[in-house]
Amino acid sequence: MLEVIDDLIPLGPEDRAILDLECRTIAGHTCKIVRLAPDDGAALDLARLRARVAERIELAPALTRRLGGSAHSPGWVTDEDFDLSAHIVAAPVDGPVDRPALLELIARLFEQRLDRSRPLWRIDTVALQDGGSALIWRIHHSLADGTASVRYARALLWDAGAEASMTPAQAHAAHAADEARRRAHLAGFLHREYARGECRSPFDGTIGTRREVAFAAVPLAGLHEAAKELDGATVNDAVLTIVAGAVGRWVRQRHGDLGTIRVRVPVSLHHEGDEVANHDSFFSVALPLNEPDPVARLRATHVATNERKLDRDAQYREHLLHELSGVPPLEHFVTRMERNPRRFALSVSNVPGPRAPVSVLGASVAHLHSIAEIGERHALRVSATSLAGLLCFGLCADPDLVDELHLMAEGIEAEAQELLAAAAVA
């Protein structure tokens, strides 16, 4: 638990580090887009949504706190003027929008900064031309990572009983290995994460303030079965496989043959019942871009990720950073390596969402997409979130560095179908 001093809850180290990343070109948001089906033929009522959140907001007290403290010691303080009408608003559009207009709206909202005088989140509601609605929920990353955002959605939005027992992300959070095992794995871990030079990246550039977003959706159950049948791979392996295929298509048309791309894979270290905003680590893998056979690509991906999971690289990284905090020269070296943006080319996350269908005020949630902020030298970010039988992808990019983002989203759906077809044959 964080120590409370005069109503100030200091930011945890991860939360503070994320807050410090915000700059002229990086707004620092995460974003959930809740796409509601036109179940009753009417758009979502704004007053009813505010009333729903008002009756449940005590389940998410962090969302009633704003930034306080000093620049050197920031923290969260209760917002005495908390007003839901400032956090749940109608999007600034005239009338219902179609899909291209929705994507444009999300991108423009994602570029904007959240008001630091209030709690750092806002939901913009928008009516869709098909009769449904969308909730565009921006939350500053210092307030919630992907897993925490899903937890808040469960607490505030989903209708009662729709998801009786959704387990938070399984964070590979078994107990830490004993000291002998950690020493045995040290050399391999350091080689995999730190002993590599700067990687080649088609997304390496000085990012600006403009954003473009794109969505894709693929069948989750089919990917799960296909992965399981092929050498015991996982859905995460399948996600990386189809992203590598889609990125490969885009890269070959613009940059030629790059061979592989080094991808950072966030791993949630949350445990059930925790209330922390950010708690994750990561491991990195090199994914083949030019392997045309999706089954061969899946097997190569599984071999790479399985090695890192067996050696618990993500958990070991957190342990190593903690242990080096008392050894300044080594801490400085590892910190410098961690902050080198050219150690990887692309971050691809996969956050478990509701396992069963969910609804908001009676309207079924048809899609649940996540959008994560890009970073310096990383002009593309890919996020995946599961929803019952779907795996929903959200892509965010700087359009001046990554053009025709919709083609990459279409490539994800095409690569998923090719993997399902190839797995069926195999």
MIMIKOL-785610 format. One record per residue (C-alpha): residue in three letters; x negated, y, z negated. Coordinates in steps of 0.1 Angstrom, whole numbers, plus 5000, padded with zeros to 4 digits. Example, Ala and Ser with C-alpha at 12.3 -4.5 7.8 and 13.67 -1.06 7.14 Angstrom:
2
Ala487749554922/Ser486349894929/
REM end
This chain:
426
Met500050005000/Leu498950355007/Glu498450584977/Val501150854973/Ile499751184960/Asp502351464956/Asp504551304982/Leu501651285007/Ile501050945021/Pro497550955037/Leu497250815072/Gly495650475074/Pro492350455092/Glu493950315124/Asp496750575123/Arg494250855118/Ala491950735147/Ile494950725170/Leu496051075160/Asp492551195167/Leu492851075203/Glu495451325211/Cys494051605233/Arg494951825262/Thr495451525285/Ile496651255261/Ala500051305243/Gly499650985222/His503050835226/Thr504450495228/Cys507850465244/Lys510650205244/Ile513250225272/Val516450045261/Arg518549985292/Leu522249925284/Ala524549735307/Pro527849885317/Asp529849645295/Asp532749875289/Gly532450105319/Ala531550405298/Ala528250575290/Leu526950555254/Asp528450805231/Leu525851035215/Ala527851105183/Arg528350735177/Leu524650665182/Arg523650935157/Ala526150795132/Arg524750445137/Val521150565130/Ala522250785101/Glu523850485083/Arg520650285087/Ile517850535085/Glu516950435050/Leu515750105065/Ala513050295083/Pro511950575058/Ala508750635078/Leu510950795105/Thr512051065081/Arg508451185074/Arg506451445093/Leu502751525094/Gly501451715064/Gly498251765044/Ser495151925060/Ala493351875092/His490651685073/Ser493151485052/Pro496451445072/Gly499251235059/Trp503051185060/Val505351395039/Thr509151385036/Asp510851625060/Glu513251815038/Asp515051945068/Phe515351615086/Asp518151645112/Leu519151355134/Ser520651605160/Ala517051715167/His515851355172/Ile518751195191/Val519651415221/Ala521051415255/Ala518351405282/Pro517951725302/Val519651605334/Asp522851695351/Gly525051385354/Pro524251015358/Val520950925374/Asp519850645397/Arg516750425392/Pro514150655409/Ala515550955389/Leu515350755357/Leu511750675363/Glu510951035371/Leu512751145339/Ile510850905317/Ala507551015332/Arg508351385326/Leu509451325290/Phe506351105284/Glu504151405294/Gln505751625268/Arg504451665232/Leu506551575202/Asp507251855177/Arg504751815149/Ser506952015125/Arg509351725126/Pro508951345123/Leu507151235155/Trp509951055174/Arg512851135197/Ile515550935216/Asp516851095248/Thr520050935261/Val520950935297/Ala523950805317/Leu523150585347/Gln524950575380/Asp525850205376/Gly527950295345/Gly525350195319/Ser523050405298/Ala519450425289/Leu517750525256/Ile514250675261/Trp512650645226/Arg509350815222/Ile507350745190/His503950885184/His501450595183/Ser500050715149/Leu503550645135/Ala504150305152/Asp502350055174/Gly504249815197/Thr505149575169/Ala506349845145/Ser508450005173/Val510249675178/Arg510849655140/Tyr512350005141/Ala514649915170/Arg515849615151/Ala516449815119/Leu518250115136/Leu519750015169/Trp520749645173/Asp524349555164/Ala524649355132/Gly524348985136/Ala522949015171/Glu519548905160/Ala519748735126/Ser516048635123/Met513648795148/Thr510148715136/Pro507649005141/Ala504748925164/Gln502848625155/Ala499448795150/His497248485150/Ala497148595114/Ala496048275097/His493648315068/Ala490148435077/Ala487648165084/Asp485048095058/Glu481748275058/Ala479747985074/Arg482147975103/Arg481948355108/Arg478148335110/Ala478348045134/His480548255157/Leu478648585154/Ala476348535183/Gly479148435207/Phe481448715196/Leu478748975200/His477948845235/Arg481548845246/Glu482449185233/Tyr479249395231/Ala476449245251/Arg477949335285/Gly477149645306/Glu479649885319/Cys482249715340/Arg483449825375/Ser486949965373/Pro489250105400/Phe490950305373/Asp487950485361/Gly488450865364/Thr489051185346/Ile492751175338/Gly495151475339/Thr498451545323/Arg500751395349/Arg502251055345/Glu504050805366/Val505950495353/Ala507250175369/Phe509149875357/Ala509249495365/Ala511149205350/Val510548835353/Pro512148525338/Leu510548445305/Ala511648085301/Gly510347985335/Leu506948135328/His506847965294/Glu507547625310/Ala505147675338/Ala502347775315/Lys502947485291/Glu502847235319/Leu499547365333/Asp496847265308/Gly498847395278/Ala498547765287/Thr500648025270/Val503048305281/Asn500248545273/Asp498048365297/Ala500848375323/Val501148755317/Leu497448815324/Thr497548585354/Ile500348765372/Val498949105362/Ala495649005377/Gly497348895409/Ala499349215412/Val496249435404/Gly494249235429/Arg496749305456/Trp496649675449/Val492849685446/Arg492049495478/Gln494049745498/Arg492150045484/His488849935470/Gly488049605487/Asp486549305468/Leu485849375431/Gly485749005421/Thr486849035385/Ile488349295362/Arg487649325325/Val490849345305/Arg491349435269/Val494049225252/Pro495549375220/Val496349125192/Ser498849225165/Leu497649155130/His500949255114/His502549005091/Glu506148965083/Gly507449225059/Asp504649475062/Glu505349835067/Val502149965082/Ala502350175114/Asn499350025132/His497549705126/Asp495949535156/Ser492749425170/Phe491749295205/Phe489549065226/Ser488349115261/Val488348885291/Ala487248905327/Leu490148815350/Pro489748695386/Leu491248935412/Asn490548735443/Glu491748395434/Pro494748335457/Asp495948025439/Pro498048135409/Val497647795392/Ala493847815395/Arg494048175382/Leu496148065353/Arg493747785344/Ala490748025345/Thr492548275324/His493548005298/Val489947885295/Ala488848245288/Thr491548335263/Asn491447995246/Glu487748035237/Arg488448375221/Lys491448245202/Leu489647935189/Asp486848155177/Arg489348415164/Asp487548705181/Ala490248955173/Gln490248875136/Tyr486448855136/Arg486249205151/Glu488249355123/His486149165097/Leu482949285113/Leu483949645113/His484949625077/Glu481649455067/Leu479549705086/Ser481250005069/Gly478549985042/Val475649965067/Pro475550305084/Pro473050225112/Leu474949915123/Glu478250085118/His477150365141/Phe475950125168/Val479149925168/Thr481350235167/Arg479450375196/Met480050055216/Glu483750045206/Arg484250395219/Asn482550335252/Pro485550365276/Arg483650165303/Arg483549845283/Phe486849745298/Ala488949855328/Leu492449785318/Ser494549725286/Val497349465289/Ser499649425259/Asn502449175253/Val504749245223/Pro507448995213/Gly510949145213/Pro514349005204/Arg514548625209/Ala518348635214/Pro520548875233/Val521149205215/Ser523549495219/Val523849865208/Leu527349985199/Gly528849695218/Ala526849745250/Ser524449465259/Val520749545262/Ala519949445297/His516249545297/Leu513749655271/His510649815286/Ser507549955268/Ile505450235281/Ala502050295264/Glu499750595269/Ile496750575292/Gly493350695281/Glu490150865294/Arg488550655321/His491650425320/Ala494250565344/Leu496550255342/Arg498150085312/Val500349775314/Ser502749665286/Ala505149365284/Thr507949315260/Ser510149005258/Leu513949025256/Ala515848695252/Gly515248535287/Leu513348815302/Leu509848955302/Cys509949325309/Phe506849505321/Gly506249875319/Leu503450045338/Cys502050395331/Ala499450565352/Asp497950895363/Pro499450935398/Asp496351135410/Leu494150825403/Val496650535408/Asp498950585438/Glu502050395447/Leu502550245412/His505850085423/Leu503849855446/Met501949715416/Ala505249655397/Glu506649485428/Gly503449275429/Ile504049155393/Glu507449025402/Ala506148865434/Glu503148705416/Ala505548565389/Gln507648395416/Glu504548255432/Leu503348115399/Leu506747955392/Ala506847805427/Ala503247675425/Ala503847535390/Ala506947345402/Val504847185430/Ala502047105407/
REM end
